[in-house]
Amino acid sequence: MIDFSHLPYRLCAGIMLANTDGKVFVGQRLDAQDSKYPDAWQMPQGGIDKGEESEAAAIRELEEETGISANLVQIIARSAEEYLYDLPDELLGKIWKGKYRGQRQYWFLMRFTGEDKHVNIATDHAEFSDWRWADPSDLPEMIVPFKRDLYRAILKEFGPLI
């Protein structure tokens, strides 16, 4: 077995987008049907470009993945710490061109002030095949198993603010 422990973590920003009803945006990845986890849903997230601030990356990723523009969200909180997760063995060396062993993420809680008609997942950088508003308590069971502890930690931190 190849040792991937020397690989760095990919720097990312994640978004917990809550609507005015206290539900959270989740999307079903386009590649979910071809994966081991076809029923997995996730919150928007994506890489932070070199020289980019994490908050700017979060806003950019949100628009790229959901079509929601910055003027339709309010940032409520930023995670107090950076969250890490490791890829499972079957994905190591296969995604992100084999450059990373997992992700380092800063998370942002945002309030969506628009309407459902403002969501458009058919973007130039489409990541999702479907989307919906979910109860926050359901999030850990909706994500791929290797990210469940991460989602529980984010929910513990942001839950009282939703």
N, C-alpha and C positions, 0 to 999 in steps of 0.2 A: 504494500500500500504506500502511496506517495504521501509525504508529509507536507501539508500546506500551512503549517503554523508560522512560517516565515513571511507569508503574504500579509499585506496591510489590509485594513478595513476601508471600504469605499465610503467617502464622506457624503452624507445625504441629508435632506430635509423632509420631514413628514408633516402631514396636515390632518388634524382632526377637525373636520368642518361640521359644525352643529347648526341646525336650523332653529327657528324660533319656537318650535315644538319640542326641542330637546332631543331630537333624533340626529344621528350622525351619518354623513355621506359614506357609502361604500360602493366600490365598483368591482365587477367581475373581470379579471384580466382576460385580454383577448386570447392569450395562449393557454387559458385554464383547461379547455376541452382536450388539449393535447398533453396535459400534465398528469401527474399522479394525484393531483388535488382538483378535480374538475368543478367541485362545488365551493371552492375557496373564494372569498371576497376580501378586499383590502381597502384601506384608506389611501388617498393619494400620497405619493412620495416620489422622490427622485434625486439625482445627483446634484451636488453643489459644484459649479464650475470653478476653475482656478481663479482666485481673486474675487469671487462672488461672496457676498454676505449670506448667511443662512436664511435670514428673513426674506431677502430678495429672491433667493432660490425657491423658497416655499411658495411665494406669490407666483413666480414664473411657472413652477411645476403645476400648481393648481390650475392656472389658465391653460397650460399645454394639455393637461389630462382631462379637464372638465369643461373648458370653455368659459369658466367663471372669471370675470375680470376683477381686478383689484378693488374697483369702486363698489363691488357688491359684497365685500367681506370686511370685518373688523377683527384685528388681532386682539385676542383676549389674554393670551398667555404664551410664554415660551417655556419649554421644559427647563427645569432647574439644572438638569444634568444632560449629558450626552448618553444616549442609549446605544448599546452594542448588541448585535446578534451574529451568530455564526451560521454559515450555510451547512446543511446536512451533507454527509459524505457523498451522496449520489449527485450533488450539484457542484461540489468543489472541482475547480479546474474546467468547468463546462460553461458557466455563464460569466458575463462581464469579461469575456476573452481570457478567462483563467487568471486574471490579475489580482483578485481579491478573495479573502476567506469569509467575508461577511460585510456588514455595514455598520458604520458609526452614524447615528442619526440625532439631529436636533429636531424636536417636535414643536409644532405650533397649534394652539387651539384657536380656531377662527369661528366667528359667527357669520353665517350666511344671511345677508339682508335682502337678497333678491327673491325671485319666484322660480318655481321649478322650470319654467320655460327658458330661464337663463342658463340652464345646464345643457351642454352640448358635448357629449363624449366623442362625437365624430370629428375630432380635430386633426390637424396635420401631424400631431404626435400621439395619435390614439393609443391608449393603453387598455381601455375597457370595452367590453362588448355589451355590458348592461350596467345599470346603477340603481340604487334605491336609498331611502333613508332607513336606518336601522336603530333599534334601541341600543344605547351604549352597553348595557349589560350583556348583549348578545355578541359583541365584537370578538372576544377571545375565541369563541367557538366557530366563528366565520372565517378566520384566517388560517393559513397553512400551519400545521402543528409546530414547526420550528420557530414561528414568530409569536406563539401564544403568550409566553412569559413577557415578551416585549409589550404586547397589547394590554396585558393585565397591568403592567407598571404604568403605562401611559394613562390608562383608565383610572388608576388609583390617584395619579397626580392631577389629571384634568377633570375627572368626574364631578367633583363638587362645584366646578365652575361652569359646567354645561348648562 
